[in-house]
Amino acid sequence: MVLGTGRRARESADALGVERARGGGVDPRAEALAQRVVHGDDDTIRRVRVALIAVIVLLLFACAGAVTVPRQPWDDIPVPARWVQYSRDSVIVQTPTATTAKLIYFAETSVDQTLEQTRQLLTQAGWAETKSERFVNPEKFSGAWAEFAKADDVCRVTVIEGAQATHVDYTVARVNRSR
């Protein structure tokens, strides 16, 4: 629907809360600006700005308090010194009964060499391998995973070939013992 110029002007004046005399002569924009009707103290834009600033400040404080995941959170889950930690996506979650973690690293060795090194380190630390399997991910990179158990704890190691490095994930589930 196309509105005529006269109707558009009348609607914009109505939106500003300015009444126009039918005889012409009244400039609704000048009158609204003189009365500060357009941007008064109760303006929505001002409230939005204050809310936006508050959200930004809260986000900055939340990020400042973030705790980084240690390179090797547990002594019995060894991490080779040459592996590079990718802590941006690593996470540890603790509850009163269990602790879970996803630890991500990059290695410079092949999938087979990396998995073999992991097997040796975990078995030396008292873990027993329970199962393993090879796969090809959707991006057509080959990989392998191995699952290890130690008492009620589980550690699954997933190793995936990458374009520039081998991607290593430790996914850990541990039962919290009474102290």
C-alpha positions in Angstrom: 0.0 0.0 0.0 1.4 3.4 -1.0 0.7 6.3 1.3 0.5 9.8 0.0 2.8 12.5 1.3 0.1 14.2 3.2 -0.9 11.0 5.0 2.7 10.1 5.8 3.3 13.5 7.4 0.1 13.3 9.4 1.1 9.8 10.7 4.6 10.9 11.7 3.2 13.9 13.5 0.7 11.6 15.3 3.5 9.3 16.3 5.4 12.2 17.9 2.2 13.2 19.8 2.0 16.5 18.0 -1.4 17.8 16.8 -1.3 19.9 13.7 -3.8 22.6 12.9 -5.6 22.0 9.6 -4.7 25.4 8.4 -1.0 24.6 7.9 1.6 26.9 9.6 2.6 24.4 12.3 5.8 22.5 11.9 5.4 19.3 13.9 9.1 18.4 13.8 10.2 21.7 15.2 7.4 21.7 17.8 8.3 18.2 18.9 12.0 19.0 19.2 11.3 22.2 21.1 9.2 20.2 23.6 11.9 17.4 23.7 9.1 14.9 22.9 11.3 12.8 20.6 14.0 11.9 23.1 12.7 12.6 26.6 14.0 11.3 30.0 11.8 8.1 29.7 13.2 7.2 26.3 13.4 3.5 25.4 16.8 3.9 23.7 18.4 5.1 26.9 17.1 2.1 28.8 18.3 -0.2 26.1 21.8 1.4 26.2 21.9 1.0 30.0 20.8 -2.7 29.8 23.4 -3.4 27.0 26.2 -1.9 29.1 25.1 -3.9 32.1 25.2 -7.2 30.0 28.6 -6.4 28.6 30.0 -5.6 32.1 28.6 -8.9 33.5 30.1 -10.9 30.6 33.5 -9.3 31.1 33.4 -10.2 34.8 32.3 -13.7 34.0 35.2 -14.2 31.6 37.7 -12.7 34.0 36.8 -15.3 36.7 37.2 -18.3 34.4 39.6 -20.9 35.6 41.9 -22.6 33.1 42.2 -26.3 33.0 45.5 -27.6 34.2 47.7 -29.3 31.6 47.6 -32.6 33.6 44.8 -32.5 36.1 45.5 -36.0 37.6 48.8 -37.8 38.3 47.5 -41.1 37.1 46.5 -39.7 33.7 49.8 -38.8 32.2 50.2 -36.4 29.3 53.4 -36.5 27.2 55.5 -33.3 27.4 55.5 -32.8 23.6 51.7 -32.6 23.4 50.3 -29.1 23.1 47.2 -28.4 25.3 44.2 -26.9 23.5 42.6 -25.5 26.7 40.0 -23.3 25.0 37.7 -26.3 24.6 38.9 -28.4 27.5 36.6 -28.6 30.5 36.3 -30.2 33.9 33.0 -30.6 35.7 32.7 -31.6 39.3 29.7 -32.7 41.3 29.5 -34.1 44.8 29.6 -37.7 43.4 31.5 -37.5 40.2 34.1 -35.6 38.1 34.0 -35.5 34.4 36.5 -34.0 32.0 37.2 -33.4 28.3 40.9 -32.7 27.8 42.1 -31.8 24.3 45.7 -31.9 23.0 47.6 -31.8 19.7 50.4 -34.3 19.0 53.0 -34.3 16.2 53.0 -38.1 15.8 50.7 -40.3 13.7 47.5 -41.8 15.0 49.0 -45.2 15.7 52.1 -43.8 17.4 50.1 -41.4 19.5 47.6 -44.1 20.6 50.5 -46.5 21.4 52.2 -43.9 23.5 48.9 -43.3 25.4 48.4 -47.0 25.9 51.9 -47.4 27.5 51.5 -44.4 29.7 48.0 -45.3 31.0 48.8 -49.0 31.6 52.0 -47.9 33.5 49.7 -45.7 35.7 47.5 -48.7 36.6 44.7 -48.3 33.9 43.5 -51.4 32.0 42.4 -51.2 28.4 38.9 -52.6 28.0 38.2 -52.0 24.3 39.3 -50.0 21.2 38.2 -49.4 17.6 39.3 -47.6 14.4 37.1 -45.2 12.5 36.9 -42.6 9.8 35.2 -39.3 10.8 32.8 -37.4 8.6 35.6 -35.2 7.3 37.4 -38.4 6.1 40.2 -38.3 8.7 41.1 -41.6 10.2 41.2 -42.2 13.9 41.1 -44.6 16.7 39.8 -44.7 20.3 40.6 -46.8 23.3 38.8 -47.1 26.5 40.5 -47.7 29.8 39.2 -48.5 33.3 40.6 -48.2 36.8 38.3 -49.2 39.7 35.1 -47.2 39.0 36.8 -44.6 36.8 36.8 -44.6 33.0 39.1 -42.8 30.5 38.5 -42.8 26.8 41.2 -41.6 24.5 40.2 -40.6 21.0 43.0 -39.9 18.5 42.2 -38.4 15.1 44.5 -37.6 12.2 44.4 -33.9 11.4 45.6 -31.7 8.5 48.5 -30.2 10.5 48.5 -32.2 13.8 47.0 -35.3 15.5 44.0 -34.4 17.6 43.9 -36.2 21.0 40.8 -36.1 23.3 40.8 -37.6 26.8 37.3 -38.0 28.1 37.3 -38.9 31.8 34.6 -39.9 34.2 35.7 -40.4 37.9 33.8 -41.3 41.0 34.6 -38.9 43.8 35.8 -40.9 46.8 34.8 -39.9 50.3 37.4 -37.7 52.0 
